[in-house]
């Protein structure tokens, strides 16, 4: 094997090792101690949606309002 082929083989083995080791390490860190997960999640800011104040009227009511407004414009 050439030196380039060997170095690529070692690189691929290292990448595979990282690919396997990182999820295992994270599972160990977060699954064994839930406080770690709470600390990690607590540091992140997430989207908080505002509460709905008014619910929109149903489609039938909207149609009735549109008809009434249309009739008022005709008069």
N, C-alpha and C positions, 0 to 999 in steps of 0.2 A: 504494500500500500504506500502511496506517496504521503509526504508530510501534510499536504493540504487535506487529504482524505481522513487522516487520523485526527487532525485538529477539529474537523467538522464532526467526526464521530463523537469526540469528547464533548463538544459543544452541545450536540443533540442529547447526549446522556445527561449533561448538566441541566439542560432545559426541561427534560422529562422529570428529573429529580425535583426541580422547583415546582413543576406542574403538579406533582404528587404530594410534595411536602407542605406546600403552603395551605391547601385546604385541610390537611390533617392537623397542622399546627393551629389553625384558626378554630377548628372544631374542639381541640383540646382546651384552648384558651377560653372560649366562650361557653362551651357546654359544661365544663367542670365548675365554673364560677359565674353565676348569672349576674353578679354585681359588675363584672367586666363588661358585659353586654349593655347593662343599664348606663354605665359610664360612657361607653362608646356612642350609644344612641342619644344620650342626653346632650352631648356636645354638638350635635347636628341640628340645624334649624330646618324645619319642615314647613310645608305650606299649610296654613291654617285658613280655612274658608270661613267667611262671615256667615252668621246665621241668616236664614231667610226671614224677611220681615213679613211680606205678604205673598200669599200664593196666587198665581195668576188665575183669573176666572176660567171656568170650563169653556170649551169651544162653543157650546150652544148659547151661553150668555154673551160671548163676544159677538156672535152672529146677530143676536137680538139687539145689542148695543149699536152695531153697524147699521142695521135696518132702521132703528130709531133715529140715528143721526142722519141717515140718508133721507128719511121722511121729513125731518126738520129742515133740511136744506131745500127741499122741494117747496115747502110752504112759504 
